[in-house]
Amino acid sequence: MYADVLVEIKSKNISGTFTYKVKNEFVDKCKIGIRVKVPFGKQNIEGFVLAIKNQFDANYDIKEIEEIIDDNPVLNEELLSIGKYISETTLCSLISSYEAMLPVALKAKHNTFIGMKTVKYLVLNMSYEEAIKLCKNNGQKEIIESIKQVDKLIKSDANNISISSVNTLIRNNIIKEIEEETYRLNKEIEKSNKKNEMTEEQKKCYDDIVSKKDEYSTFLIHGVTGSGKTEIYMNVIETIINDKKEAIMLVPEISLTPQFVNKFIKRFGKKVAILHSGLSAGEKYDEWRKIERKEVSIVIGTRSAIFAPFNNIGIIIIDEEHSSTYKQDNVPRYNAKDIASYRTKYHRCPLILGSATPDFTDLAKAKKGIFTLLELKNRVGNATLPVCHIVDMALEMRKRNPIISELLKEKINDRLRKKEQIILLLNRRGHSTTVSCRECGYTFKCPNCDITLTYHKSSNMLRCHYCGYATYKLNECPNCHNDDLTFMGLGTEKLEKEIINMFENVRVVRMDTDTTSKKGAHEKIIKDFSEYKYDILLGTQMISKGLDFPKVSLVGIINADTTLNLPDYKASEETFELLYQTSGRAGRSNIKGEVIIQTFNPDNYTLKCVLNNDFESFYRYEMDIRKKLKYPPYYYITSIKVASKYYEDASKEATKVANYLKNNISKESIVLGPSTASVFKFNNIYRFQILIKYRFDDKLINSLKDLQSIFNSNPRVNLEIDMSPSRI
């Protein structure tokens, strides 16, 4: 018997499977989808078995599989097909597709071992009456009594018990020690059977979805913030799991999982598993096995949770579906929404996309009838949409209010008096975004990326937010040695200090990448704020969506222009989403909500639409621009980056790539570039970008594959292809 093995080799020149002979002792164990250890060159490496055959003719000696790693396949039939789909649609290697789908413990990586967590118990080896009779002293009797009370006594909990007595009882076979697996992650939340009564709008959405619960269809729920989309999700999921099927629920940010998980566990108890990057490798492994063992029927998580190994999926839900975090920016460059569509087709079940600000491409599909559009136009209960105000910061600067405007300061003081809560958004972390010398103009830049370093005062470090380079802040200019350094720009760390100085006895908590790097930090901040331990929550975009705090009545957008001026066709859309979603955190209960938007562009159309809660007008305006400029959804876009450590090589090869494409793809397709990428130098790599706009081009895929094969043999230059970039 022979097996085709996909080995874990990332070399550009090595792809595809290699055939190995299966030893007689492994014949019954060798299955498609398991991991094996095989000799490859002078080393032993791991790989996945993708095919088994009885005969194989070769004019060379065939090596044998050294070891079978798994008892059962880690890749089932569906996951194997998903990996091939990702490889074909994103033009990545098959091994990188499979590696992206699995937790670290199950990847084909040599010498990577993450075991099961076990607990040692002491149990009776005979009846209680017999055990007591055989005891020699009171100490032994106490041990027997303790075991009887709990049935299984955790050995580590028996610190006050004599170890010698325990060992004597074990040696005399009166008790025995057993070892059982335990999961690292066990959420203890009291289950509640209480359900909220659905509104008429919610009930209609629910009825439309469950009427098609046994067929593939895509629903787009376009509901204003606070309209109760989560309640619809939970009711649909309850119907699905009552049919003995399974559900996957995706959220865009780790910060959203605590609130979501708590709601779902209260409703569904231990039927819920969690998968996101904030878990340890061991916790992910445990959650994955809960799913495989059919101990749970609901998975909640971020992007990678879409690969949960369910085999009877009845619904997939993607909340805040507009979020760019569902797209992976490194290889394999998949979009979780595409994988969700693939899986729901496979299982013949519905896919739900939900958002207050749907992705324009998805909304266009819904308006054309490709998706089913469901609308929620009202907030639940007595809650109303917040009232928005725009503040011109050019005028505030003249009044010497560079950070907090007079209006926002007044509103914050008002909420503090009323014991209500405030959310402040500033989509830039750190203290100061630029540090320079007043004397000679020298600016501290990243040596790897050639962009300015951000100053983080709490750690006294200058950091690059692209490659991670960090260095301690110098007290003088390295160029002229003058000690008169200026700190320009505003980040969340500096804003926090400003708020504390401005408002007496204010309780502020900051939520950004710096404050949430420790395990459990997201959950603690959200829990503390919801329990009114803080008056103000300030942070980056991670606080902008999905969070629900009843006492929040004021939202302040400190610098609305941060994303508005980015050189990207989606800049306006992403700005509207960010501001509208953040605004939606205010007034979600019976307290009226207000939003203050601070900007240097008060007449900008995007901001005016946010001011008026007018998504529809903004959508029509933006779609008209995209149609004229040939951007999605009217045209597809593919991005190609030519990258090298050597500037001349990158520049020369980028020109060759652009010329090749112009001569080999459809004449109706548009090739733009090469031009320097938005971040030209990244981690000492120079990058040029070429964009392709096209509608239908049957030559494109083959041309891109030809380019890949050419660059596979070029050690000095890399080709990075993104078939559907989230931003350009």
N, C-alpha and C positions, 0 to 999 in steps of 0.2 A: 504494500500500500504506500502511496505517495501523497504528500501534502504541499500545496502552494502556500508559501509563507510571505506575508508582507512585513519586511524587517524595519526596525526603528533606526533608519539612517536618513539624516537630513541633507545629505550631499545632493547638489543640483544635478549631478550626473547619474545618480542611482535612483531609479523609480521602478515600480512594478513589483511582481512577486518572484520568489526563487523557490525551486522545487527541492524538497528534501524527502529522504526515505523515512518511513515510520517504522521504528523497531517493533518487533512482534509484541513486546511487553506493553507497548503504547497503543496498539491497534484499537482496543475497546475504549480507551480514554480520549483518543484524538478526535475532536469534533470541530466543525466550522464555527469560528467565532471565539475560540479559546486562545490563550497566550501560550507560546512555547519558547524554549531557549534553543538556539541553533548556532552552529559554528559559522562564522562569516569572516573570511580572511584569517587573521591570526587571533581573533577574539571570539568570545561567545556573546551573542546579543539576543534580545527578545523580539518577538514579532507575533502577528495574528495569523491564524490559519484561515485562509479565505476559500480554499477548495480542497477537496479530497478526491483522489483518483486511484484506480487499481493498477493502471499501467502507465509507464512513462519511458519512452525511448530516448536515450542520450548517448553521445559518443565520448562521455567523460564520466569519471567516478562521481556518484551522487552521495553527498554527505547525509548523515542521519540526524534526526532531531535528538537533542541531548536531554531535554527535560520537558515534561508537561507541567505547566504552572497552575492551571485552573482545573477544578473538578467540573464546572459548568461554564458555558460560553459567557464571556463578558460583553460580547456583541451579538445580540439576537438578529434575526433575519431583517427586521425593520431598521435597526441601527446600522447594519451593514449597507443597506440600500441608501440610507440617509447620507452615509459617508461618501458613497459614490456620487450622489446628487450634489453634495457640496463641492467635491473635487471637480466635477464637470462644469458647474455653474460659476465657480469662483476661480477656476484654473489653478488650483493648488494641488499639491501631492496628496495621494490617498492616505498616507500615513499621518500627515498633519491633520486631516479631517477627523480621523478616528481618535487621535490623541486629544483633540479639542473637546470631544464628546464625553470623555471619561474622567472620573476623579483620579488624583495622582496615584492612589493605591492600585488602580487597575490599568494604568498606562503601560505600554510596552517599553519600560525603561529599566535597563539592567541595574541591579543592586538597589532598586527602590522597593523598600518593604515597609508597609504599614499594617500592623497586625490588629487583631480584634482586642478590645479592652475586656478583661475578665475580672470577676470578683470571686474570692474564695469564701465558701460558706462551711459552717459546721452543722451537720445533721445527725439525727439519731440513726444508729445502725440496727436498732431493734426496738421493741415496744418500750414506752416510757417506764412501765412497771418493772420490766426486766432490767433496764438500765439502772434504775434507782437501787435495786437489790445488789447490783454488782459494784456500786460505788464504795470506795474505801474510806472516804472522809467527806467533811462538809463542803470543801472546795469543789470536789468532783460533783457533788449533788447540786451545787449552785449552777454549775455549767449545764447540767442536764435540765434543770428548771428553766434556765434562760433559753435554751434551745426549744423546749416545749412551748414556751410562750409565743415565739415568733415563727416556729416551724423550721426556718433556716436562719441561723445566726451568722451575720457577716463577721468573718474572722477579725478583720481590722477594727471592728467595733468592740471587740472583746479585750480591750487593753487592760481592764481592771481584773481580768481573770488570769489565774496562774497558767503560764505557758507549759510548765512541767505537768500540771494536771491535765491540760488539753492533750499533750503528747502521750501521757499514760492512757487516757481514755481511747485515743486513736490506736495505740499499740495493742490494746486489749479488745479492739473491734467493737467497743461500746458505741463510739461515735465515729464518723468518718468525715473527711474533708472533700468537698466537691468544688469544682470550678465551673462557673457559668458566665456566658457572655453578657455584657451590659452595654448599652448605648451611651456614648459620650454626651449626647445632646438629648435631654429630656425636659421639655417645657411643662412645668407644673402650673396650669391655669384651671381654675374651677369651671367646669363645663356648665353652660346655661342653656336651657331650652327656650328661653325667651326670644321671640321673633318680632321684628318691627312690622307693623301693618304697611303694606305697599300702597303707594298712591296710585291713582288711575293711570298716570303716565308710566310708572314703573310696571304695573300689572300688564299693560299692553305690550311693553318690551319683553317681559317674561313670557307671555303667551305666544308671541311671534317666534321667539327662539325655541321654546320647547315643542312647538308644533312641527319643527323640522329637526328634532333631536336625533333622528335616525338617518340623516342624510347630510352630505357635505354641502355646506353653505357658509358664507361669510357675512356676519352682521357688524355694522359700524354703529356704535351707540355714541351719538353726538349729544352730550348732555352738559349743561352749564355746571360750573363748580358748585358742589354741594347739592346736586340733584339726586343723589342716592344711587349712583352706579354700582357701588359695592354691595348694596342690598340685593340688587338684581343678580349680580354675580353669585352671591351665596345661595339665593333661592334656586337658581338654575343648577348650580353644583349639587345641591341637596337632591333635586329631582334626578340628576344623572347618577349619583352614587346609590340612590335607592333602586336604580335599574341595574345595579351591580357593575357599573362602569367606573372609569377613573377620570380625574380632572387635573389639568395643569393650569396654574394661575401665575402669570408673569407680571412683575413690577419692575420699573426701570432703575431704581436706586436701592442700594443696601439700606439706606435710611428709611425707606418705606416699609421694609419687611417687618420690623417689630410691631407696628400698629396693625398691619394686615394679619400677621401671624396670630396675634392676641385675639383679634376678632374671630378668626377662623377656628382657633382652638376652643374658644368659648362656645362656638356653635357646633363644631364637629369632633371635639375631643382629640383622641390619639390617632385619628385617621389622617393627620396632617404631617407631611415631611417638609423639610426646609433645605433649599440648595442655593447658596450664593457664595461669593468670594470671601466673605468675612468669616466663614467657618474654617476651622483647622482642617488639615488633610485627613485626620482621623475622623472628625465629625462628618465630613463629606462622605467618607467611606461608609460610615454607619448609616447615614440617611439613604445612601444609594442601596444598601442591602435591605433596609426596611421596605423600599419600593420593590426590589426584586423578589422579596419573600412575601409580597402581597399583604404586608402588615398595615399598609396605609393605602388610601385611595385618592388623596389630594396632595399635590406638590405645589408649594409656593416658593418662588425664587426669582432671581434676576436672569439675565440672558441665557446662561448655560443650563438653566433648569429645563429648557425646552427639550433636552436630550434625556430626560428622566425615563428609565427603562420600563415604562408601563407597556402592557400588551393588549389592553382593552380600553383605549381612550374614548371617552364619551363627549368631552368638551375641552377646548383650549381657550383661555381668556388672556388677552394682553391689555393690561391697564396702562393708561397714559401712552397710548400706542404711537403718538407722535415723537416720542423721545429718541434721540440719536444714539442712546446707550444700547439699544437693541441691535445696533450694527457693530460688529467687531472690526476694529481698525487694523489689526495685524493678522497675519496668515493663521488660519483660513479666514478670509474676509466675508463671513456669512452674515446674514440678517436673520435674527430670530423669528421675524414675522414670516419670512419665506419658509423656514423650517416648520413653523406652525401650520402654514398652509399645506405643506407636503404631508405632514402627519395627519391632519384632519381629513385630507383626501384619502389617505391610506386606510384610516379607520372609519371613513364614511360618517363623519360627525361634524357639528358646527364649530366655527371659529368666531370668537367675539373680539372685536377691537373696540376699545372705549377711550374717549378723550373729550375734554371741553374744547380742545383746539386740535382737531384731527390733522394728520399729515395731509397736505394738499393733494398728493397723488391718490391717497386712499379715499378722500372725500370726493374727488373727481370720479373715481370708480363707482362710488355709492350713488352719485347723482346720475350716472349713466345706467344704473341698474345692475352693474356687475356685482356689487355688494348690496345687501339690504340695509337701507338707512333707517335707523331708529332714533328719535329725537326726544330729549328731555329738556324742556324749555323753562322749567320752574325749579326752584330750590325746595327741598323737603321741609314740611312744617311751615312755620311763620317766617322763615329766614328769607331775606331779600338780597339781591346782588349789592355789593358795596358801592358807595358813591366815590368817584375818582376826582382828584385834582391834579393839575399839572403845574409845576413850579419852574419858572425860568431861572436857571442858576447863574446866568450872565448878570441878571439884576441882583441876585443874592451876593455875588462876588463883590459888587460895588458896595454892598452893605457889610462886607467883611464876614459873610457867612459861607465859607468855602465848602463846608461838609454838610452841616445840618441847616436847612432853611428855617426862616422865622415861623412859617406855617407848620412845618413838621415838628419843630420844638414845642410850639403851642399845643399841638395835638397830642404829643407824647406826654406832656405835663398833665393834660386833661385826663388821659387814660390812667396815668399813675395815681391821680387823685381818686378815680372811680374804682381802683383795684382791678382794672381790666388789663389784658396783655397785648403786647406789640410784637410784630415781626418786622425786621429790617433786612432787606436784601442788598448785598453788594457782591457782585459776581467776580470778585478778585480777592484771593487770599494773600496773607502776608501783611507786612507793615507798610513798606514803601516799595513802589514798583521800579524806581530808578534811584541809584546813588551815584552822584557825580561830584567833581571837584569844582568849587567856585572860581578857583584861581586859573586853572588851565583848561577846564572843560572836560577832563578825562571822565569817562563813564565806565563803571564796573560792568563787564560783560562776561558771559560764559565762554570759556576757551574752546568748548566743544561745539557750541551752537551759534555763537556770534549774535546772541540776543542779550538784552539787559538782565542782570541778576536782580531778584527780588529780595529785599531785606526782611528778615524775620527777627523781630526784636526779642521775643521770648527766649530764643536760642542764640541770639547774637550772630546769626549766620546769614550769608548771602547764598541764595539757592536759585538754581535753574529749574523752572517748572516744566521743562521739556525732557532733559536727559537725567535730571537728578543730581547734577554736580552741585557741591556745596563747599563753602570755605568760610572761615571766621572773618567777620568784618574787620578791616584794617582801620586804624585810627588816623591814618594819613594817606594822601594820594600817592600811589606807587610811581607816578610819573614825575611830579614836581615836589613831593614830600610835604605839601601844604596840609595842615590839619583842618582846613575849613571845608568840610564835606556837606553837601546838601542832599536831603532826602525828599524826593518828589513822588507824587502819585499816592493813591489811597488803597489800602487793602483792609480786610476784615479785622486784622489785629490792631491796626491804628484806629479804626472806627470804634472798636470796643473800648479802647482807652479814652477816646473823645467822649463817648456816651457816659462813661463812669465819671469823668471830670465835669460833664455838663449837668447831670441830674443827680441830686443828692440822694444817697442811700438806695440807688437803683440796683436791682439784681439782674445782672446780664449774663447770658450764656452764649458762647460762640460755637457755631457748628460749621466746620469746614474740614478739609483734608488733614490739616494739622491737629485739630482737636479730636478727630475720630479715628486716628491711626491705631489706637489700642483696641483690643478685642472688647466688644460689648459697649463701646463708647457711644455709638449711635443710639442704642436702646436706652442707655442711662440718661442722655440728654433729653430725649423725647419724653421719657417717663417723668423726669424731674419737672420739665416745663408743663406737662399736662397736669401735674399735681400742684401747680402754682408755686413752685419753689423759686421761679424766676419771673421777672416782669417782662423782660425783653429777650427774644431769641433773634440773634443776628447771624447771618451766614451767607454762603454762596448758593448756587442753584440747587444744591441738594435739599434746601428747605422750601423749594418753590412749588412742589406738586405732591398731591396725595395726602399730606398731613392734615389732621383734623383736630383743632383745639377750640372748644366752645367759647372760651373766654377771650379769644383774640378778636379785637374790634378795630385794630389799626395796623395797616401794612405800609411801610415806607420803602420806596425804591430809591436807593441813594444815588446811583448813577445809571440812568436808563440807557445811556449811550454806549456802554461797554461793548455790547454785541451788535448794536445798530450800525456801527461803522466798519464792521469786518468786511474784507474784500471777498464776499461769497454771495452767490445768487439767493441763498437761503437766509441771509442775515436778517432781513425784515421779518420773515416768517418765524425764525427762532426768537427774535426779540419780542414779537407779539406773544408767542407761546409763553416765554419766560415771565413777562410782565402780567399777562392775563391770568396765568396759573398762580403766580405769587399773590396777585390781588385777591384771588379766590379763597385765600386762607382767612380772609376777614369776614366777620358777620355770618358765621355758619350756624349760629343758634338764634335765639331771640334778641341778641344784641345787634344793633345796627353797625355796619362795617364802613370804614373809610379807608381810602388809599391815597397816598401822596407820592406822585412820580416826579422826581427831580431830574432835570435834563437841560442841556444847552441847545436842544433842538425842539422847542415847544410847538412849532408849526408842522412837525413831521407827521405825515399821514398815518403811519403805523401807530404812533402814540395817541393820535386823536381817536383812532378806532378802539384802542384800549380804554381811553377815557369814557367812550360811549358804550362800552361792552358790546361792540358791533363787529363780531367775527365775520358775518356774512359779507359786509361791505369790503372789509379788508381782503377776504378771500377773492372776491370778484376783481378788485383792483390789482392784486398781485398776480392773479392768473392771466389777466390781460397783458401785463408786462412779460410774463414768461412765454406766452404765446408768440409775442413779437420777437423776443430774443432767443427763441428755440431752446427753452429749458424744460425739464420735467414739470408736469407729466406729458407735455406735448412731444418731447424728444427724450430718448435715453441718453445717459452720459457714462462714458468709461474713462477712467483716469489712469494714465501710465506715468510712473516716475522712473527716471533713469538715475541711478545713484552710484557714487564711487567716492573713494578716499581722495581721488585725484581729480581736480577741477577740470583739466583739459580732456581727460577721458570721458567724464560725465557729459561735458558740453558737446564733444564730437559725436559720441554715440547717440545722444538725444536727437541730434539733427538727422542722423542716419535712420533712426526709428521713425521720425516724423515723415521723412521722404518715402520710406518703405510703405508706411500706411497709406499715404496719398496715392501711391501707385498700385496698391493691392486690395484695398477695400472698395466698397461701392462709391461711385462718383457722387451720389446724393448725400453721403455722409460727410460731415464737416470735421476736419482735423485742425486743431488750434495748438500752436506752439511749435517748437519747445520754448518754454519760459521758465524762469526760476520758480521753484515751489514756494508756497506761502512762508514756510520755514525753510530757507534755502540751505543752511548748514545745520545739520542735526546730528549730534554725537560724532563730530568730525567726518561726517559724510555729506558730500555736496549732492544736491538733488535738483534735477530739472523735470518739469512736468509737461505732458502732452494730454490734451483733452480731445475726446471724440464725441461728437453729437450725432445721433443717428435715430432713425425711425425703424426701418427694417433693413438689415444688412446681413445677408447669408454668407458673406465672405469674411466677416469680422472675426469670428471665433477661430477659424483655421489660420487666419493671418496672425492672430495673437499667439496661438500655439507655435507657429513657425518661429516667431520672434523669441519665444521662451526657449525653444530648442537651440537657437543660435546663441543666446546669452548663457545657457547652461555650461557652455565650454569657455566662457569668458570669466576668468577668476578676478578681474579687476573691476568689473561693472555688474551691478544687479539691476534686474528689471522687476518693478513692483506694479502689478496690475490689479486695479479695483474696478470690478464690473459695474458697481453701483455705489459710488462714494457718497457718504452722508454729508460731506462738505468738500469743496474744491479749493 
